[in-house]
């Protein structure tokens, strides 16, 4: 779904590690703290709940098996 061109101009699939690695490089250079993929899961859950998306839809979207995701709502 997502790709980028590497230093050799080859099209490469964007992986989670490449995505997070690049973001962390940028944020470290700006003096910001490192983030993990889990931060995006928390942020996505919070954004959906703040938009008023039904909790069952959020639960299915995040592949949550219990209501534990409600603890992430900040």
CNS distance restraints for C-alpha pairs under 8 A (distance, minus, plus):
assign (resid   1 and name CA) (resid  13 and name CA) 7.77 0.50 0.50
assign (resid   2 and name CA) (resid  13 and name CA) 6.13 0.50 0.50
assign (resid   2 and name CA) (resid  14 and name CA) 5.49 0.50 0.50
assign (resid   3 and name CA) (resid  11 and name CA) 6.41 0.50 0.50
assign (resid   3 and name CA) (resid  12 and name CA) 5.39 0.50 0.50
assign (resid   3 and name CA) (resid  13 and name CA) 4.32 0.50 0.50
assign (resid   3 and name CA) (resid  14 and name CA) 4.78 0.50 0.50
assign (resid   4 and name CA) (resid  11 and name CA) 5.56 0.50 0.50
assign (resid   4 and name CA) (resid  12 and name CA) 5.47 0.50 0.50
assign (resid   4 and name CA) (resid  13 and name CA) 6.62 0.50 0.50
assign (resid   4 and name CA) (resid  14 and name CA) 6.52 0.50 0.50
assign (resid   5 and name CA) (resid   9 and name CA) 5.06 0.50 0.50
assign (resid   5 and name CA) (resid  10 and name CA) 5.22 0.50 0.50
assign (resid   5 and name CA) (resid  11 and name CA) 4.55 0.50 0.50
assign (resid   5 and name CA) (resid  12 and name CA) 6.01 0.50 0.50
assign (resid   6 and name CA) (resid  10 and name CA) 5.51 0.50 0.50
assign (resid   6 and name CA) (resid  11 and name CA) 6.56 0.50 0.50
assign (resid   6 and name CA) (resid  12 and name CA) 6.67 0.50 0.50
assign (resid  14 and name CA) (resid  18 and name CA) 6.34 0.50 0.50
assign (resid  14 and name CA) (resid  19 and name CA) 6.57 0.50 0.50
assign (resid  15 and name CA) (resid  19 and name CA) 6.10 0.50 0.50
assign (resid  16 and name CA) (resid  20 and name CA) 6.08 0.50 0.50
assign (resid  16 and name CA) (resid  37 and name CA) 7.78 0.50 0.50
assign (resid  17 and name CA) (resid  21 and name CA) 5.76 0.50 0.50
assign (resid  18 and name CA) (resid  22 and name CA) 6.11 0.50 0.50
assign (resid  19 and name CA) (resid  23 and name CA) 6.29 0.50 0.50
assign (resid  20 and name CA) (resid  24 and name CA) 5.98 0.50 0.50
assign (resid  20 and name CA) (resid  35 and name CA) 7.62 0.50 0.50
assign (resid  20 and name CA) (resid  36 and name CA) 6.98 0.50 0.50
assign (resid  20 and name CA) (resid  37 and name CA) 7.08 0.50 0.50
assign (resid  21 and name CA) (resid  25 and name CA) 6.22 0.50 0.50
assign (resid  22 and name CA) (resid  26 and name CA) 6.36 0.50 0.50
assign (resid  23 and name CA) (resid  27 and name CA) 6.11 0.50 0.50
assign (resid  24 and name CA) (resid  28 and name CA) 5.78 0.50 0.50
assign (resid  24 and name CA) (resid  33 and name CA) 7.89 0.50 0.50
assign (resid  24 and name CA) (resid  34 and name CA) 5.49 0.50 0.50
assign (resid  24 and name CA) (resid  35 and name CA) 6.73 0.50 0.50
assign (resid  25 and name CA) (resid  29 and name CA) 6.25 0.50 0.50
assign (resid  26 and name CA) (resid  30 and name CA) 6.46 0.50 0.50
assign (resid  27 and name CA) (resid  31 and name CA) 6.27 0.50 0.50
assign (resid  27 and name CA) (resid  32 and name CA) 4.97 0.50 0.50
assign (resid  27 and name CA) (resid  33 and name CA) 6.70 0.50 0.50
assign (resid  27 and name CA) (resid  34 and name CA) 6.96 0.50 0.50
assign (resid  28 and name CA) (resid  32 and name CA) 5.29 0.50 0.50
assign (resid  28 and name CA) (resid  33 and name CA) 6.37 0.50 0.50
assign (resid  28 and name CA) (resid  34 and name CA) 6.80 0.50 0.50
assign (resid  35 and name CA) (resid  39 and name CA) 6.36 0.50 0.50
assign (resid  36 and name CA) (resid  40 and name CA) 7.45 0.50 0.50
assign (resid  37 and name CA) (resid  41 and name CA) 6.73 0.50 0.50
assign (resid  38 and name CA) (resid  42 and name CA) 6.29 0.50 0.50
assign (resid  39 and name CA) (resid  43 and name CA) 6.01 0.50 0.50
assign (resid  40 and name CA) (resid  44 and name CA) 5.83 0.50 0.50
assign (resid  41 and name CA) (resid  45 and name CA) 6.13 0.50 0.50
assign (resid  41 and name CA) (resid  62 and name CA) 7.64 0.50 0.50
assign (resid  42 and name CA) (resid  46 and name CA) 6.15 0.50 0.50
assign (resid  42 and name CA) (resid  72 and name CA) 5.80 0.50 0.50
assign (resid  42 and name CA) (resid  73 and name CA) 7.36 0.50 0.50
assign (resid  43 and name CA) (resid  47 and name CA) 6.02 0.50 0.50
assign (resid  44 and name CA) (resid  48 and name CA) 6.15 0.50 0.50
assign (resid  45 and name CA) (resid  49 and name CA) 6.22 0.50 0.50
assign (resid  45 and name CA) (resid  58 and name CA) 6.68 0.50 0.50
assign (resid  45 and name CA) (resid  62 and name CA) 7.53 0.50 0.50
assign (resid  45 and name CA) (resid  69 and name CA) 7.46 0.50 0.50
assign (resid  45 and name CA) (resid  72 and name CA) 7.22 0.50 0.50
assign (resid  45 and name CA) (resid  73 and name CA) 6.78 0.50 0.50
assign (resid  46 and name CA) (resid  50 and name CA) 6.04 0.50 0.50
assign (resid  46 and name CA) (resid  72 and name CA) 7.03 0.50 0.50
assign (resid  46 and name CA) (resid  73 and name CA) 4.99 0.50 0.50
assign (resid  46 and name CA) (resid  74 and name CA) 6.32 0.50 0.50
assign (resid  47 and name CA) (resid  51 and name CA) 6.20 0.50 0.50
assign (resid  48 and name CA) (resid  52 and name CA) 6.57 0.50 0.50
assign (resid  48 and name CA) (resid  53 and name CA) 5.50 0.50 0.50
assign (resid  48 and name CA) (resid  58 and name CA) 6.69 0.50 0.50
assign (resid  49 and name CA) (resid  53 and name CA) 5.42 0.50 0.50
assign (resid  49 and name CA) (resid  54 and name CA) 7.27 0.50 0.50
assign (resid  49 and name CA) (resid  55 and name CA) 6.96 0.50 0.50
assign (resid  49 and name CA) (resid  58 and name CA) 7.27 0.50 0.50
assign (resid  49 and name CA) (resid  73 and name CA) 7.42 0.50 0.50
assign (resid  53 and name CA) (resid  57 and name CA) 6.71 0.50 0.50
assign (resid  53 and name CA) (resid  58 and name CA) 6.73 0.50 0.50
assign (resid  54 and name CA) (resid  58 and name CA) 6.47 0.50 0.50
assign (resid  55 and name CA) (resid  59 and name CA) 6.00 0.50 0.50
assign (resid  56 and name CA) (resid  60 and name CA) 6.22 0.50 0.50
assign (resid  57 and name CA) (resid  61 and name CA) 6.01 0.50 0.50
assign (resid  58 and name CA) (resid  62 and name CA) 6.15 0.50 0.50
assign (resid  59 and name CA) (resid  63 and name CA) 6.06 0.50 0.50
assign (resid  59 and name CA) (resid  64 and name CA) 5.04 0.50 0.50
assign (resid  59 and name CA) (resid  65 and name CA) 7.38 0.50 0.50
assign (resid  59 and name CA) (resid  66 and name CA) 7.75 0.50 0.50
assign (resid  59 and name CA) (resid  67 and name CA) 7.32 0.50 0.50
assign (resid  59 and name CA) (resid  69 and name CA) 7.17 0.50 0.50
assign (resid  60 and name CA) (resid  64 and name CA) 6.22 0.50 0.50
assign (resid  64 and name CA) (resid  68 and name CA) 7.60 0.50 0.50
assign (resid  64 and name CA) (resid  69 and name CA) 6.78 0.50 0.50
assign (resid  68 and name CA) (resid  72 and name CA) 7.78 0.50 0.50
assign (resid  69 and name CA) (resid  73 and name CA) 7.28 0.50 0.50
